[in-house]
Amino acid sequence: MAHLDDSLKAAFYRITCPDSATLGNFHLGLLSDEAAAPIAKHLAICPHCTQEIAQLEAFLGETAVTLQPSTTERIKVWIAKRIPTGGHSRGGVGTPAFAVRGGDTGPLMYEAGEAQLSLEVQDDPEHPGRKSILGLVLGIETEHVTVRLFGEDGAETAVTLDPGGNFTFTNLATGPYQLIVSGPDFEIQVSELTIA
Ligand SMILES: [Zn+2]
């Protein structure tokens, strides 16, 4: 009779049990408070679901490494490709907002994944004999984006992108540089940038 009782009880419990997927989501904290509350209540009285969660826990413990995508896997790396442009700066889209000088060399234009990059090298008015870069990145979320410039000697300078996608480097020596624009989930690499 005790046996029968137990199996009846078991059958009763299982009828009201949440399905495995719901239990799993509950365990991972993916359910809303509203959805989670009755399951927490159920778990307190249901040995079957408690056991199922314990099994799930053991399983997740073994596979935790593969379930956590690493940061590097989520970052898209875009290699910037130079777009040939005419010799004259015509303004308009792709030109940094503050590039008002009438220089006779246009900005360097690059295409990188979903982004477009424009770099204008000018004389740095505050540092005679030195150069500045006025840059503009379009086609990306501009929040939390850092632009880093690496000199030939490995020296690194970093600035952040303004909400309009503009950035500036000043007081630069001539020579080859590498420029990297890094956002939360992408990185744009400009490897051939020579400041003359
Ligand atoms: Zn249950």
Residues whose N, C-alpha, C, O or C-beta is under 5 A from the ligand:
A	BS01	ZN	Y13 C17 C46 H48 C49
